[in-house]
Amino acid sequence: MKISQKGLYALQAMMMLARHHHQGAIKIREVAYEENLPEKFLELILLELKNARLVESVRGAKGGYQLRRDPGDIRLSEIMRLIDGPLAPFGDAEQLRTLIDRDLPHRALYQLFLDVRDAAANILENTTLADLIAEPGPRTNTGKRVAKKKEKSTVVPMVVVGGQK
């Protein structure tokens, strides 16, 4: 799976809109500035996201773009499939399954690609924009964040070995 620059920009813009979800519409210029994205390219990306009904535009002086749904209801897989196509390294899962059935000498290779695709798809299907904008922390293999355990802090002495000759 390869994420294009366009796909990365789309994810960054959607994360910014998710962070400001309750503030109403955000102007393209503000999204571009905050995320350090090229404004003209961002316009095209947001139009594509609008046509897919992931964002909506608001006209007027207080206009701009905003998420159409709650950040917890927008999965990364939706965004990535829209912008970059299938999640598999090549083709889609069905194409890989066909290759597994037909190309016996390379079955193990195609099965590996399918397993990689399925693992990546599972993480992307189970990770929402809300998950990405939540407090940073370790993640499980499904992309969900794991609650941090509070640990006692300990001081570890530092030993410097060696010296000048």
C-alpha positions in Angstrom: 0.0 0.0 0.0 1.3 3.4 -0.9 -0.1 6.6 0.3 0.2 9.4 -2.2 1.0 13.0 -1.3 -2.6 13.8 -2.1 -3.8 11.1 0.3 -1.5 12.4 3.0 -2.8 16.0 2.5 -6.4 14.7 2.6 -5.8 13.0 5.9 -4.0 16.0 7.4 -6.9 18.3 6.3 -9.5 16.0 7.7 -7.6 15.8 11.0 -7.6 19.6 11.2 -11.3 19.7 10.5 -11.9 17.1 13.1 -9.9 19.1 15.7 -12.1 22.1 15.0 -15.4 20.1 14.5 -17.4 22.1 17.0 -16.2 25.5 15.7 -18.2 25.4 12.4 -16.8 25.9 8.9 -13.1 26.6 8.5 -11.7 28.6 5.5 -9.4 26.7 3.1 -6.8 29.3 3.8 -6.8 28.5 7.5 -6.6 24.7 6.9 -3.7 25.3 4.4 -1.9 27.6 6.8 -2.3 25.4 9.9 -1.4 22.2 8.1 1.3 23.8 5.9 -0.5 22.5 2.7 -0.6 24.1 -0.8 -3.9 26.0 -0.9 -4.7 25.4 -4.6 -4.1 21.6 -4.3 -6.1 21.6 -1.0 -9.1 23.1 -2.9 -9.1 20.2 -5.3 -8.8 17.7 -2.4 -11.6 19.3 -0.4 -13.8 19.3 -3.5 -13.3 15.6 -3.9 -14.0 15.0 -0.2 -17.2 17.2 -0.6 -18.4 15.2 -3.7 -17.9 12.0 -1.6 -20.0 13.6 1.2 -17.3 13.5 3.8 -17.2 17.3 4.1 -19.6 20.1 3.3 -19.0 23.6 2.3 -20.7 26.6 3.8 -21.0 29.8 1.8 -20.7 33.4 3.0 -18.4 35.4 5.2 -18.2 32.7 7.8 -18.0 30.0 5.2 -15.5 27.3 4.6 -15.5 23.5 5.0 -16.5 21.3 7.9 -17.0 17.6 8.4 -20.3 16.3 7.4 -20.3 13.6 10.1 -18.9 13.3 13.6 -15.1 12.6 13.6 -15.8 9.3 15.3 -17.9 8.2 12.3 -15.3 8.8 9.7 -12.9 5.9 9.2 -9.5 6.4 7.7 -10.2 3.6 5.2 -13.0 5.8 3.6 -10.6 8.7 3.0 -7.8 6.6 1.8 -9.9 4.5 -0.6 -11.5 7.7 -2.0 -8.2 9.4 -2.6 -5.7 6.6 -3.4 -7.9 3.6 -4.4 -7.7 0.0 -3.1 -5.6 -0.7 0.0 -3.8 -3.7 -1.5 -0.2 -3.3 -2.9 -1.7 -3.8 -6.3 -5.3 -4.2 -7.4 -7.9 -5.2 -4.8 -8.4 -8.1 -2.4 -10.5 -10.0 -5.0 -7.8 -9.7 -7.5 -5.3 -11.1 -5.0 -7.7 -14.0 -4.2 -7.9 -14.8 -7.9 -4.1 -14.9 -8.2 -3.9 -17.2 -5.2 -6.2 -19.6 -6.9 -4.7 -19.4 -10.4 -1.0 -18.9 -10.0 0.0 -22.0 -7.9 3.8 -21.4 -8.0 3.4 -18.0 -6.5 0.4 -18.7 -4.2 2.4 -18.1 -1.0 3.6 -14.7 -2.3 0.1 -13.5 -3.2 -1.2 -14.9 0.1 1.4 -12.8 2.0 0.3 -9.7 0.0 -3.4 -10.5 0.9 -2.4 -10.9 4.6 -0.6 -7.5 4.6 -3.6 -5.9 2.9 -6.0 -7.4 5.4 -3.9 -6.3 8.4 -3.6 -2.7 7.0 -7.3 -2.6 6.1 -8.2 -3.8 9.6 -6.3 -1.0 11.2 -7.7 1.6 8.8 -11.2 0.3 9.1 -11.0 0.5 12.9 -9.4 3.9 13.2 -11.5 7.0 13.0 -10.5 10.7 12.8 -11.5 10.9 16.5 -8.9 8.3 17.3 -6.2 10.3 15.6 -7.0 13.6 17.3 -7.2 12.0 20.8 -4.4 12.2 23.2 -1.3 10.5 21.8 -0.3 7.1 23.3 0.5 3.5 22.4 -1.8 1.7 20.0 -3.1 -1.9 19.8 -2.8 -3.8 16.5 -6.3 -2.6 15.6 -5.2 1.0 15.7 -7.1 1.8 19.0 -5.2 3.7 21.7 -4.2 1.9 24.9 -4.7 3.6 28.2 -1.4 4.5 29.8 -0.6 2.9 33.1 0.6 5.3 35.7 4.1 4.3 36.8 6.2 5.5 39.6 9.1 7.6 38.2 12.5 6.3 39.1 15.8 8.0 38.9 18.4 6.0 37.1 22.0 7.0 37.8 24.1 7.8 34.7 27.5 6.3 34.5 30.1 7.8 32.2 32.7 5.3 31.1 36.1 6.3 29.7 38.1 9.4 30.0 40.8 11.5 28.5 44.2 9.9 27.9 
